[in-house]
């Protein structure tokens, strides 16, 4: 998975688009099966709908395509017998984030998407080891009982280091310190993506989003932080133009 994902990120273009469409569709299927565990067929139809709509969006021009984000969330919300608002909100967020990653890769290039992924990965790794080694008070025990303040702040520190490295040698242009600050904010956004999915799983009473990856759960479990980061960068890039530039 790592090799395939890395190759798609490097290649960009249609290869990254295809990967993003596939992963987004699977995550919406996982969302459906968490809410409606007995409706696998409808979940697969929704996933196919997401893939079709997102493929059309990536090829579309003009602003009308924004309305297409509502197609699958509305269809799923009408089809389910419970948690309609939950499905609508998460399905919409997953689709926008998936589309955002592709748009970000195309608009800003390989270095920026590498930075984004690097911040997310280092945040997760630093948070995991600091949480295990230091422990201490919980960050948000009602939602994510394993996440500690030590792990959370270690994730921010690791993200700052990644930002400093990219600012110095990564070829990213920004005011001095801009990438470091943006990296810390991106780290926080990725953690919120992780917490949001944890809250969803607790609400649905499940341990993992699916069993697609033996021993690791589903794609939603692996990409939740990246979704939060993508949504943050959509906002940041809209407000700042090229991220970090004033």
C-alpha positions, 0 to 999 in steps of 0.5 A: 500500500505504501509503495502504491501510494508513494508511486501515485503521489510522485506520478501525480496526474491521472494516477493520483486521481485514480487512487484518490477516487478509489480510496474516497469511494471505499471510505464512504462504503466503510462509513455506510457499513458502520451505520448499516452493517446489514446493507452491504449491497447498498453500500457498494452502490453508494461507493460506485456513485461516489467514484462516478461523481468524483471522476466527473468533478475532477474533469469538470470546469465551472462552479456547477460541479460543487453541487455534485458533492451533495449527490452521494451524501443525500442518496445515502442519508435517504437510504439509511434508516438511522444516523442520517445526519451522521452519514451526510456530514461524514460522507460530504467531508470525506468527498471534499477532502478526497477531491481536495488532495487531488486539487492540492497536488495539481495546483501546488505540485509534488513538494507541497503534497509531500510536505502535507503527507510528511506532516501528517505521518510525523504527527502520528508517529511522534504522537504514538511514541510520546504517548506510549513513553510519557503517558500522562493526562488525556487530551480528550478522554470522552472521545479518544481515550488513548490520545494524551497531551504528551502525544498531542504536543509531540505531534505538533513539535514533530510537525514544526521540525518537518516544516523547518526542514521543508522551509530550509531545503524543500523548495517551498516559498513562504515568509520566514517561519510561515511553513513552520506555523502552517505545519503546526496548524496542519498537525492539529487539523490532522489530529482533529480528523483522527478524533472525529473518526474515533468519535464516529466509531464510538458512536457506532460501537465499532473498533475499526471502520472495516476489516479490509487491512488485516490487523489495521482496520480499514482505509478510513482508519488509516486516512482519517488524519489525512482527511482532516489535513486536506480539509484544513489546506482547502481553507488555508489555500483559499484564504492565502493563495499558495499556502504560506504566502501572504 
